[in-house]
């Protein structure tokens, strides 16, 4: 009130601005917003300024002191105190939060010294000792010293033994009473083996590594020629080193490796012969015109498995139909031959009756009828009489002779073999005639260079790559590749009876000798085995055919 009166009287005053950190309730972040308070101090006519300070009167000084005291109480006194709350406006009194003392400072534990970092590697956990994995070593011929030592060395390294334990463990791996055990005991007695190093040195000296025979290029080429792809495996998978592979791709992979090891992969050596040994389905898909063996086998490896499977099934169907037609052809051939024999037998009997009814020109005594047909140039002595009707099933003895004949491999076509063949054919013709009646007891000499009997061969030319229905010389009987008539009928008879027992030649090691078709220039077929002569079969059939 005194200041206000003084202000009215003097007409002037001074304003002071004081800043405080008093919070204003009800506002966001009110604790962080400072509030400015303006206080009017009535100093009368005396003003405080930078130039001079006037001395106030006693009354004015008391009024000023009381007013400043109140302002200080409002600014400094906390809002929670009763005195400060009475000096604030009513809205601030109701919304002021209670005073909260500052939180006590958090005391962190003192940091200790940093532990040193270990520079050593962690120690490897020791493996449990599983014992020696392998058979005891004897030192005999059947033991492999390299494999034995590798197993023992691995065992000793895992166990981390010293020299004494290593020597004891080695002794336990030797078979008692064996040569190796006696040798080790002798070394211990002579002190030639005292530690692990001397043990390895003495062992390698006593039992050196076995020297493996290294194949030559010719041996590898022979392995390549002997490699076969089974017809039954086409379109199927085989295991190679534990991996499933298509059969034709496994064959091609192995063939390429053999060709490279033999040094002939970049050439075309024997490519025709190798192709002729492949199944017909592969031959139909891959031709022989390639720049190298590697390109040829690569083409086989690139064949689609589904295509190979379909082609193999198609070829099997053709073969089954050809076998059926071949059986029907043989039966018709047998019927025709029996019909011709009946006609010739009827003419012979009619001639005999005519001869018997005619009077003798030099004697009145009639001739006795002959028990056998007369011997002529077309029917020499020893020819069995003609049979009526088709041939009956062979007896056990006859079948055994046919099976023996099917094991004979014709020799190569050489001048010596051809000379012997011509002599055998001359003997056969002299005995059975130029147009013999082929039975189970009339073995026919086989032309050199041809396949074995019952080999599923063509009965027209002997080719093993096609059947009679597909033979290019079927209608040309004068072709030089055509088989002689007796051999053709003999092959048809044996093949029909024995059901082509030698047929699974492709890829089958049990099919007898390997027969390779090399073409007309090389003489047709080429056999690789020496075979018994024709007289072998003649000896077995002498009693039955005479």
C-alpha angles and dihedrals in degrees: 000000000000092000092048091052091047090051092051091049099044096033093218140078144164129248123215122192117209123189121213135176093230111147122234110220120225097032126104113261089000091163090065099046116087119219122221117215121195115210122191113213114195107214095164116222091338113091129187112232141153094261103053144351119220122212108244124218122259094255094049091045092054092048092048093048092051093048094048090049091056092048091050091051091052093049102038103032111089114249092239094066116095093235094053093045091057091055094052125082117268094252091056092047094058098045102040112118120230117267115263121196116231115268118264113260115261112243113214119207114253115264115250126215116290111255114243118259114243113236096187119099117246113266115258114249110248114244118232114257106250097182130247112317107214147044120298113266116247104173092234125136095265095058122092108218095195094056092044094051093048091054092047093046091052090049093050094046092053091049095049094218129175121236096272094053091044092056092047091049092049091053090053089056093059120090111246115251093015128127091253092053092050090049092052093049089051091051091051090051092049092043091232090132114052105143143014094273095053089044092059093044095049093044093052090048093050096041110028122186115281113256110239117218110244116216119233125229090261091053091051091048089051090051089052091052091049094049111110137193110212115230090216090059096058110120091016135099127243131193117250114179091339093307123114112235135169109262096237092049093048089052093048092048093052092044092053091050092051092047091051093047090049091049095236101103092106094050134072095232112155092346091140093051092047092050092049089057092057122094115272092248091060092045090054091053100040123045126207096240102103132132094235144359090256091056090047094052091042089058089053091049091052094057114119111246093224091052091050091049093050092047092049091052090049092052092048091054091051091049093050091050090047091051091051092049090046091053090049090048092052092049090050090047091052091048092050092049092049090048091052090048091052091052093047090046091051091050090049092051091046090051091049091052090049090050092048094049094048115091118247114256097212102030139034091217111098119234121248115245115262117245094211130038114266119271111249136166091264091048111037125191117286096035110136114240118261117270125226117233129358121327115275119232112287120260121243090261093049092048091050089054091050091051089050090051090052090060093060114104114205113237125245118281100261129145091256093049092048091050091052091046092054090050091050092049091050090053091047093050092047090054103039104019133244093288103035126182104243115221136155089278099052107079111190122214112252120232112248116257094031130117128265121273118271090025097132087254129157109271091211102055105000094244112154094204098070142020132245093267090058096040112129090210096049093112096035108076092172095060112121091230092059115107120240113267097249092050091047092054092042091053091048091051097048093042091051095048096044094039092234093298092181095051102106091075097132107090094346116118092194096061096096125248120358112256118197125192108217101171136259095297092061093047102268109272127025121207124199101201135075110238135195117263129255091265089071091068091040091058091053093047101038094101095045100043103041 
